Amino acid sequence: MKSTSGAPRRHLSTSPFKPPPPASPVEQFSMNDQVTHDRYGLGVVIAVEDEIAVFVDFGSRQERITTPFNKLYKL
């Protein structure tokens, strides 16, 4: 459960529960990176929007894929 402010709750050292694992870093993509996507297949990164999204050319189509990049892997 998260507080209403959106900040994660702190873990108390006396708690019998394990602390939540740290968030994994977001994958960084740059122009002309070759990537593969579970749904669309092989592609090339053609544009990057900071850490928000990437545009990928899959040959037959171009897709905007937003973070987190769960199904997108750098080759």
Stockholm file with secondary structure:
# STOCKHOLM 1.0

chainA/1-75         MKSTSGAPRRHLSTSPFKPPPPASPVEQFSMNDQVTHDRYGLGVVIAVEDEIAVFVDFGSRQERITTPFNKLYKL
#=GR chainA/1-75 SS CCCTTSCCCCCCTTCSSCCCCCCCCCCCCCTTCEEEETTTEEEEEEEEETTTEEEEECSSCEEEEESSCTTEEEC
#=GC SS_cons        CCCTTSCCCCCCTTCSSCCCCCCCCCCCCCTTCEEEETTTEEEEEEEEETTTEEEEECSSCEEEEESSCTTEEEC
//
